Amino acid sequence: MPILVSADRARILLNRLQERLWVKPLSVCVLSILLVFAAKLADGTPLMQLVPALKQEAIETLLSIIAGSMLVIATFSVASMVSAYASASGTATPRSFPLVIADDASQNALSTFVGAFIFSIVALTAVMNGYFKTAALFVTFVLTVIVFGVVIVTFVRWVDRIARLGRLGSTINKVEAATGKALKRRRDAKTLCGVPVRSGARGPALFAESVGYIQYIDMAALQAWAEENQLRLEIAALPGAFITPDRAVAYIKGRPNEQAALNCEQVIQSFQIGNSRLFDDDPRFGLVVLSEIAGRALSPGINDPGTAIDIIGALLRLFILWGGPSKADDQKSPVHDRVEVPELSAQDMFDDAFTAIARDGAGVVEVSIRLQKALRTLKALGEPEVRDAAERHGKLALKRAQIAMSLEEDLEAVRNAAS
């Protein structure tokens, strides 16, 4: 039987929930309501003889202050977050928006403010209607003080975070971090815990009716189907590939007489296809987004070569991470031994990362020099496929610089960086 929810699928679902602003506030609101009713449990316990009697009016006043201020602060925080999101889309690239909106500090701040508002309203209603006795009133007072302290600490931290949220440097760091996670995950499982593609005749091709990008491949479901039918599958499109009804997503491998009357719907459904690419299992998308940010910075209207240089540094770190030692070797102990998966091509990754920067920055001497130095470093440190890709892109970037630059001294500086 196929696994309905694998660990990888749960990870994808959790990441999508993090991109929804309502999830954390709703959870905190439910927790706030439970806390109020949990305070009632103190009544009828020995705690009633131990705690001091508090005036109901004092608790009502404190709760009223929190209720009146939290709604204003929550509204202000939402307005600030929306402004930061617009700034991120405008100064960096719209493709970075999911990473900015998933910022934990901002979501935690909004959740705290909304949760404190709900707690104060529910607790105030309970207190004013005589729902609590001595012990419950004392517990409610303690909870109110704790909530007030959490709100103060959260607000101070959030003011510091919101000042950076949506700024170009912060967005670049978020994209680099997301890309690094995807690269590390793929580096440790270059064939998605399957096996490398083997030679041999391909069987029938399988096509998806949807048009869009592959966001996720459920390898556990593909393995279960292949085991059930005693066949093999070859993945023809990795996460990030644009799928149309005429492009195969997989091929069936096995004896022809075993391929008759197969129900391949489970195979098709194992490919999650959406309108946009995701960072989770698509390292090349992160490289494209970083390249887009650099291209925007190098446009004549913005003319910010410093940002492009920062992006080149980020790309260099990511490719060094890609070439680092792997903690897991899926070639030796593949989890999904009936699913053949092609590895990522270093040439394709370099095309995604450096082509736009080399083209748009060909006439900017400082960008061309930094690009040549980065490619020279990758050529010296990388594995053979990375070295070949770095050498090819170094030559292409030099050719573009020779066409774009008119000053011989600038061109000579680029040549020296490339040598």
C-alpha positions as CSV (number, residue, x, y, z in Angstrom):
1,M,0.0,0.0,0.0
2,P,1.4,3.5,-0.8
3,I,2.3,5.8,2.0
4,L,-0.4,8.5,2.1
5,V,1.7,11.1,3.9
6,S,5.5,10.7,3.8
7,A,8.0,12.7,5.7
8,D,8.9,14.7,2.6
9,R,5.2,15.5,1.8
10,A,4.6,16.5,5.4
11,R,7.6,18.9,5.1
12,I,6.2,20.5,2.0
13,L,2.8,20.9,3.6
14,L,4.3,22.5,6.7
15,N,6.3,24.9,4.6
16,R,3.1,25.9,2.7
17,L,1.4,26.5,6.0
18,Q,4.2,28.8,7.1
19,E,3.4,31.0,4.1
20,R,-0.2,31.6,5.4
21,L,-0.5,34.5,7.7
22,W,-3.6,33.2,9.4
23,V,-2.2,29.9,10.7
24,K,-0.1,31.1,13.7
25,P,-2.6,33.8,14.8
26,L,-5.4,31.3,14.7
27,S,-3.4,28.8,16.8
28,V,-2.5,31.4,19.4
29,C,-6.1,32.6,19.6
30,V,-7.3,29.1,20.4
31,L,-4.5,28.8,23.0
32,S,-5.6,32.1,24.5
33,I,-9.2,30.9,24.9
34,L,-8.0,27.6,26.5
35,L,-5.9,29.5,29.0
36,V,-8.8,31.5,30.2
37,F,-11.0,28.5,30.8
38,A,-8.0,26.6,32.3
39,A,-7.8,29.3,35.0
40,K,-11.3,28.3,36.1
41,L,-9.9,24.9,37.1
42,A,-8.1,26.6,40.0
43,D,-11.4,27.1,41.8
44,G,-12.4,24.3,44.1
45,T,-8.7,23.4,44.7
46,P,-6.6,24.0,47.8
47,L,-5.2,27.0,46.0
48,M,-8.2,29.0,47.1
49,Q,-6.9,29.1,50.7
50,L,-3.3,29.9,49.6
51,V,-3.6,32.8,47.2
52,P,-4.5,36.4,48.2
53,A,-7.9,37.9,47.3
54,L,-7.7,40.4,44.5
55,K,-10.1,43.1,43.7
56,Q,-12.1,42.3,40.6
57,E,-11.9,45.9,39.5
58,A,-8.1,45.9,39.3
59,I,-8.1,42.9,37.0
60,E,-10.8,44.4,34.8
61,T,-8.8,47.6,34.5
62,L,-5.7,45.7,33.4
63,L,-7.5,43.5,30.9
64,S,-9.3,46.6,29.5
65,I,-6.0,48.3,28.9
66,I,-4.6,45.3,27.1
67,A,-7.8,44.8,25.0
68,G,-7.8,48.5,24.0
69,S,-4.2,48.6,23.0
70,M,-3.6,45.2,21.4
71,L,-6.1,45.7,18.5
72,V,-4.4,48.9,17.6
73,I,-0.9,47.4,17.7
74,A,-2.1,44.3,15.7
75,T,-3.5,46.6,13.0
76,F,-0.3,48.6,13.0
77,S,1.8,45.5,12.7
78,V,-0.3,44.2,9.7
79,A,0.1,47.6,8.0
80,S,3.9,47.5,8.5
81,M,4.2,43.9,7.3
82,V,2.2,44.7,4.1
83,S,4.5,47.7,3.5
84,A,7.5,45.4,3.9
85,Y,6.1,42.8,1.5
86,A,5.5,45.5,-1.1
87,S,9.0,46.7,-0.6
88,A,10.5,43.2,-1.1
89,S,8.6,42.7,-4.3
90,G,9.6,46.1,-5.6
91,T,13.2,46.2,-4.7
92,A,14.2,42.6,-5.1
93,T,11.9,40.4,-7.2
94,P,8.3,39.2,-6.8
95,R,9.6,35.6,-6.6
96,S,11.0,36.3,-3.2
97,F,7.6,37.2,-1.7
98,P,6.9,33.7,-0.2
99,L,10.1,33.8,1.8
100,V,9.4,37.3,3.1
101,I,5.9,36.5,4.2
102,A,7.1,33.3,5.9
103,D,9.3,35.4,8.3
104,D,8.9,33.8,11.7
105,A,9.5,36.9,13.8
106,S,6.8,38.9,12.0
107,Q,4.3,36.0,12.2
108,N,5.1,35.5,15.9
109,A,4.6,39.2,16.6
110,L,1.3,39.3,14.9
111,S,0.2,36.1,16.6
112,T,1.2,37.5,20.0
113,F,-0.7,40.7,19.5
114,V,-3.9,39.1,18.2
115,G,-3.7,36.3,20.8
116,A,-3.3,38.9,23.7
117,F,-6.3,40.8,22.3
118,I,-8.4,37.6,22.3
119,F,-7.2,36.6,25.7
120,S,-8.0,40.0,27.2
121,I,-11.5,40.1,25.7
122,V,-12.5,36.5,26.8
123,A,-11.0,37.0,30.2
124,L,-12.6,40.4,30.7
125,T,-16.0,38.9,29.8
126,A,-15.5,36.1,32.2
127,V,-14.4,38.4,35.1
128,M,-17.2,40.9,34.6
129,N,-19.8,38.2,34.6
130,G,-18.6,36.6,37.9
131,Y,-17.3,33.4,36.2
132,F,-14.2,33.3,38.4
133,K,-13.8,32.9,42.1
134,T,-10.8,33.8,44.3
135,A,-8.3,31.3,42.9
136,A,-9.3,31.7,39.3
137,L,-9.1,35.5,39.6
138,F,-5.6,35.2,41.0
139,V,-4.5,32.8,38.2
140,T,-6.1,35.1,35.6
141,F,-4.1,38.0,37.1
142,V,-0.9,36.0,36.8
143,L,-1.7,35.0,33.3
144,T,-2.5,38.6,32.4
145,V,0.9,39.8,33.8
146,I,2.7,37.1,31.8
147,V,0.8,38.0,28.6
148,F,1.6,41.7,29.2
149,G,5.3,40.8,29.6
150,V,5.4,38.7,26.5
151,V,3.7,41.5,24.5
152,I,6.3,44.0,25.6
153,V,9.3,41.7,24.8
154,T,7.8,40.8,21.4
155,F,7.0,44.4,20.5
156,V,10.6,45.5,21.2
157,R,12.1,42.6,19.2
158,W,9.6,43.1,16.4
159,V,10.4,46.8,16.0
160,D,14.0,45.8,15.3
161,R,12.9,43.1,12.9
162,I,10.3,45.1,11.0
163,A,13.0,47.8,10.3
164,R,14.9,45.2,8.3
165,L,12.0,43.1,6.9
166,G,11.6,43.7,3.2
167,R,14.9,45.5,2.8
168,L,17.0,44.3,-0.1
169,G,19.8,42.9,2.0
170,S,17.4,41.0,4.2
171,T,15.6,39.6,1.2
172,I,18.9,38.4,-0.4
173,N,19.8,36.7,2.9
174,K,16.5,34.9,3.0
175,V,16.8,33.7,-0.6
176,E,20.4,32.5,-0.1
177,A,19.3,30.6,3.1
178,A,16.4,28.9,1.3
179,T,18.6,28.1,-1.7
180,G,21.3,26.7,0.6
181,K,18.8,24.4,2.3
182,A,17.6,23.1,-1.0
183,L,21.1,22.6,-2.4
184,K,22.2,20.8,0.8
185,R,19.1,18.5,0.7
186,R,19.8,17.7,-3.0
187,R,23.6,17.3,-2.4
188,D,22.8,14.7,0.3
189,A,20.3,12.9,-2.0
190,K,21.4,13.7,-5.6
191,T,18.8,11.2,-6.9
192,L,16.1,12.1,-4.4
193,C,16.9,8.9,-2.5
194,G,16.3,6.9,-5.7
195,V,18.9,5.4,-8.0
196,P,20.7,6.9,-11.0
197,V,19.2,6.5,-14.4
198,R,20.3,3.2,-15.9
199,S,20.8,2.3,-19.5
200,G,18.1,0.3,-21.2
201,A,15.0,0.6,-23.3
202,R,12.3,2.9,-22.1
203,G,8.7,1.8,-21.9
204,P,5.6,3.9,-22.3
205,A,5.9,7.6,-21.4
206,L,3.5,9.1,-18.8
207,F,2.1,12.6,-19.3
208,A,0.3,15.0,-17.0
209,E,-2.7,16.9,-18.1
210,S,-1.8,20.0,-16.1
211,V,0.3,22.9,-17.3
212,G,2.7,24.3,-14.8
213,Y,5.9,23.7,-12.8
214,I,6.7,20.5,-10.9
215,Q,6.8,21.5,-7.3
216,Y,7.3,18.2,-5.6
217,I,7.7,14.5,-6.4
218,D,6.3,11.9,-4.0
219,M,9.1,9.3,-4.2
220,A,7.5,7.1,-1.6
221,A,4.3,6.8,-3.7
222,L,6.2,6.1,-6.9
223,Q,8.2,3.4,-5.1
224,A,5.0,1.8,-3.7
225,W,3.5,1.7,-7.2
226,A,6.6,0.2,-8.8
227,E,6.8,-2.5,-6.1
228,E,3.1,-3.3,-6.5
229,N,3.5,-3.7,-10.3
230,Q,7.0,-5.2,-10.2
231,L,8.3,-2.5,-12.6
232,R,10.7,0.4,-12.6
233,L,10.1,4.1,-13.2
234,E,12.4,6.6,-14.7
235,I,11.8,10.3,-13.7
236,A,11.9,12.5,-16.8
237,A,11.2,15.9,-15.2
238,L,12.7,17.1,-11.9
239,P,11.2,19.7,-9.6
240,G,11.3,23.1,-11.3
241,A,10.6,21.7,-14.8
242,F,7.8,23.3,-16.8
243,I,5.3,20.6,-17.7
244,T,2.9,20.6,-20.7
245,P,0.6,17.8,-21.8
246,D,3.2,16.8,-24.5
247,R,6.2,16.5,-22.1
248,A,6.7,13.2,-20.3
249,V,7.0,13.2,-16.6
250,A,8.2,9.6,-16.3
251,Y,8.8,6.4,-18.2
252,I,7.9,2.9,-17.3
253,K,10.6,0.3,-17.5
254,G,10.0,-3.4,-17.6
255,R,9.0,-6.3,-19.8
256,P,6.4,-5.3,-22.4
257,N,3.9,-7.9,-21.3
258,E,4.0,-6.5,-17.8
259,Q,3.0,-3.0,-19.0
260,A,-0.4,-3.9,-20.3
261,A,-3.5,-2.5,-18.6
262,L,-1.6,-0.6,-16.0
263,N,-3.3,2.0,-13.9
264,C,-0.8,4.9,-13.9
265,E,-3.0,7.5,-12.2
266,Q,-1.1,7.1,-9.0
267,V,2.2,7.9,-10.8
268,I,0.8,11.1,-12.4
269,Q,-0.7,12.2,-9.0
270,S,2.7,11.8,-7.4
271,F,3.9,14.8,-9.4
272,Q,2.6,18.0,-7.7
273,I,2.2,20.6,-10.4
274,G,1.5,24.3,-9.6
275,N,1.5,27.6,-11.3
276,S,4.8,28.8,-9.7
277,R,8.1,27.2,-8.6
278,L,8.9,26.5,-5.0
279,F,12.3,26.8,-3.2
280,D,11.9,23.6,-1.2
281,D,13.1,20.9,-3.7
282,D,14.1,23.2,-6.5
283,P,17.7,24.5,-5.9
284,R,17.8,26.0,-9.4
285,F,14.9,28.3,-8.6
286,G,16.8,29.9,-5.8
287,L,19.7,30.5,-8.2
288,V,17.3,32.1,-10.7
289,V,15.9,34.4,-8.1
290,L,19.3,35.6,-7.0
291,S,20.2,36.2,-10.6
292,E,17.0,38.2,-11.1
293,I,17.8,40.4,-8.1
294,A,21.3,41.1,-9.6
295,G,19.8,41.7,-13.0
296,R,17.4,44.3,-11.6
297,A,20.2,46.0,-9.7
298,L,22.2,46.2,-12.9
299,S,19.3,47.8,-14.9
300,P,20.0,51.4,-16.1
301,G,17.1,52.7,-14.0
302,I,18.6,51.4,-10.7
303,N,22.4,51.1,-11.5
304,D,23.4,49.3,-8.3
305,P,26.5,47.2,-9.1
306,G,27.2,46.7,-5.4
307,T,24.1,44.5,-5.0
308,A,25.2,42.5,-8.1
309,I,28.6,42.0,-6.4
310,D,26.9,40.8,-3.2
311,I,24.8,38.4,-5.3
312,I,28.0,37.0,-6.9
313,G,29.4,36.4,-3.4
314,A,26.2,34.6,-2.4
315,L,26.3,32.4,-5.5
316,L,29.9,31.6,-4.8
317,R,29.0,30.4,-1.2
318,L,26.2,28.3,-2.6
319,F,28.3,26.5,-5.2
320,I,31.0,25.9,-2.6
321,L,28.3,24.4,-0.4
322,W,27.1,22.3,-3.3
323,G,30.6,20.9,-3.8
324,G,31.0,20.1,0.0
325,P,31.1,16.7,1.5
326,S,27.8,14.8,1.6
327,K,26.4,13.3,4.8
328,A,24.4,10.7,3.0
329,D,25.2,8.6,-0.1
330,D,22.0,7.6,-1.8
331,Q,24.0,5.6,-4.4
332,K,25.0,3.0,-1.7
333,S,21.7,2.6,0.1
334,P,18.8,4.0,-2.0
335,V,15.5,4.2,-0.2
336,H,13.5,4.0,-3.5
337,D,15.5,1.4,-5.5
338,R,12.8,1.1,-8.2
339,V,12.8,4.8,-9.2
340,E,15.5,6.1,-11.4
341,V,16.2,9.9,-11.1
342,P,18.6,12.0,-13.1
343,E,21.0,14.3,-11.2
344,L,21.1,18.0,-11.5
345,S,23.4,19.3,-14.2
346,A,26.1,21.7,-13.1
347,Q,26.0,23.4,-16.5
348,D,22.3,24.1,-16.1
349,M,22.8,25.5,-12.6
350,F,25.6,27.8,-13.8
351,D,23.4,29.0,-16.6
352,D,20.7,29.9,-14.1
353,A,23.1,31.7,-11.8
354,F,25.6,33.5,-14.0
355,T,24.2,34.1,-17.5
356,A,22.1,37.1,-16.6
357,I,24.8,38.7,-14.4
358,A,27.4,38.3,-17.1
359,R,25.1,39.7,-19.8
360,D,23.8,42.7,-17.8
361,G,27.1,43.4,-16.1
362,A,29.3,43.0,-19.1
363,G,29.9,46.7,-19.3
364,V,30.5,47.3,-15.6
365,V,34.1,46.7,-14.8
366,E,33.8,46.0,-11.1
367,V,31.0,43.4,-11.6
368,S,33.0,41.7,-14.4
369,I,36.1,41.5,-12.3
370,R,34.2,40.0,-9.3
371,L,32.4,37.5,-11.6
372,Q,35.7,36.3,-13.1
373,K,37.3,36.0,-9.6
374,A,34.3,33.9,-8.4
375,L,34.4,31.7,-11.4
376,R,38.2,31.3,-11.1
377,T,37.6,30.2,-7.4
378,L,35.0,27.6,-8.5
379,K,37.3,26.3,-11.2
380,A,40.0,25.8,-8.6
381,L,37.9,24.2,-5.9
382,G,35.0,22.5,-7.7
383,E,34.6,18.9,-8.9
384,P,35.2,18.2,-12.6
385,E,31.7,19.1,-13.7
386,V,31.7,22.3,-11.7
387,R,35.2,23.2,-13.1
388,D,34.0,22.7,-16.7
389,A,31.0,24.8,-16.1
390,A,33.0,27.6,-14.4
391,E,35.6,27.6,-17.2
392,R,32.9,27.8,-19.9
393,H,31.1,30.7,-18.1
394,G,34.4,32.5,-17.5
395,K,35.1,32.5,-21.2
396,L,31.6,33.6,-22.1
397,A,31.7,36.4,-19.6
398,L,35.0,37.6,-21.0
399,K,33.6,37.6,-24.5
400,R,30.7,39.7,-23.4
401,A,33.0,42.1,-21.6
402,Q,35.1,42.5,-24.7
403,I,32.0,43.5,-26.7
404,A,30.6,45.8,-24.0
405,M,33.7,47.6,-22.8
406,S,35.2,50.4,-24.8
407,L,38.1,51.3,-22.4
408,E,41.1,49.1,-23.0
409,E,42.3,49.5,-19.3
410,D,39.0,48.2,-18.0
411,L,39.1,45.2,-20.3
412,E,42.7,44.5,-19.4
413,A,41.7,44.4,-15.7
414,V,38.9,41.9,-16.5
415,R,41.4,39.7,-18.4
416,N,43.8,39.8,-15.5
417,A,41.0,38.6,-13.2
418,A,40.2,35.8,-15.5
419,S,43.7,34.6,-16.0
